[in-house]
């Protein structure tokens, strides 16, 4: 794909350029990332976010680092560790760095090989996204047929579109495909407090594509399900254990519980790189990132004049706790939508569908 994807690309200077997601939906801006520190900071401050895109940026970050150290593999090992440790929960990050370093170990031209491998990794991720779109859309068509309906209402949580996983996304990929096929699809978009990735990023993506959607408060989903207003739930994930437990944006677990109680199918769409075959109990073993309390206490938005502000919404002295993710037990997951088709969320099914190396 010539190293150019929707959320990130190599620019004319052959440096990594990314969409600054912290500025959306109010303005579209990009950042050029040249050094390892710039790549690490972009991941940490969520200039880029979404499990897949973090991995994609990490892969190109290794290329930037290889140029920075002038092709010295030993020096690159240190730079790679900084990128690898930039965030703890999304396993795609570690997977991408580890894969890059393994394939660069004996490279004669480290810089050229790093570029080649980063492009290859991202091309493969983009192809997986297209397959997820196809398999997920088939589920949408089956549900419409089963319910004898012409319109489907899908609830999603956080952002798992092309801003999160190149190049069609995961949870949104089947929705984009359904829209392309002429299916009447409407999306309930959770706001996804505290950073509002649903209200800002998912809604922005769907607006760009002309897909019908409605933004809802995070606690509205259960009510909608009780009243038959949700036909299915699709989310993405940041890590999935070997037994099918799903780590995703905080609040996903509550949606899964509501879906289970109301017999609403709950699907998780992921690329192979999201599996962590070393973890057998996701609830106990997946590390959960704790982020700044200020994300809970402050909100960003524009006033009527279009000026961006950050405002305090709580008593200044009140403490706040900000877990970034929760884990949905596999028993609540109807199925995993992968590049190899739909898979049950249990150890044996995952093992049969994917080898331990994810291929």
HELIX and SHEET records of a PDB file:
HELIX    1   1 UNK A   36  UNK A   44  1                                   9    
HELIX    2   2 UNK A   51  UNK A   68  1                                  18    
HELIX    3   3 UNK A   73  UNK A   84  1                                  12    
HELIX    4   4 UNK A   91  UNK A  104  1                                  14    
HELIX    5   5 UNK A  110  UNK A  147  1                                  38    
HELIX    6   6 UNK A  173  UNK A  180  1                                   8    
HELIX    7   7 UNK A  197  UNK A  197  1                                   1    
HELIX    8   8 UNK A  198  UNK A  202  3                                   5    
HELIX    9   9 UNK A  203  UNK A  209  1                                   7    
HELIX   10  10 UNK A  218  UNK A  220  5                                   3    
HELIX   11  11 UNK A  221  UNK A  226  1                                   6    
HELIX   12  12 UNK A  252  UNK A  261  1                                  10    
HELIX   13  13 UNK A  272  UNK A  274  5                                   3    
HELIX   14  14 UNK A  282  UNK A  285  1                                   4    
HELIX   15  15 UNK A  294  UNK A  297  1                                   4    
HELIX   16  16 UNK A  330  UNK A  332  5                                   3    
HELIX   17  17 UNK A  347  UNK A  353  1                                   7    
SHEET    1   A 3 UNK A   8  UNK A  10  0                                        
SHEET    2   A 3 UNK A  16  UNK A  19 -1                                        
SHEET    3   A 3 UNK A  30  UNK A  33 -1                                        
SHEET    1   B 7 UNK A 212  UNK A 216  0                                        
SHEET    2   B 7 UNK A 184  UNK A 190  1                                        
SHEET    3   B 7 UNK A 151  UNK A 156  1                                        
SHEET    4   B 7 UNK A 232  UNK A 235  1                                        
SHEET    5   B 7 UNK A 265  UNK A 269  1                                        
SHEET    6   B 7 UNK A 335  UNK A 338  1                                        
SHEET    7   B 7 UNK A 341  UNK A 343 -1                                        
SHEET    1   C 4 UNK A 275  UNK A 276  0                                        
SHEET    2   C 4 UNK A 239  UNK A 241  1                                        
SHEET    3   C 4 UNK A 246  UNK A 249 -1                                        
SHEET    4   C 4 UNK A 325  UNK A 328 -1                                        
SHEET    1   D 2 UNK A 298  UNK A 302  0                                        
SHEET    2   D 2 UNK A 308  UNK A 312 -1                                        
END                                                                             
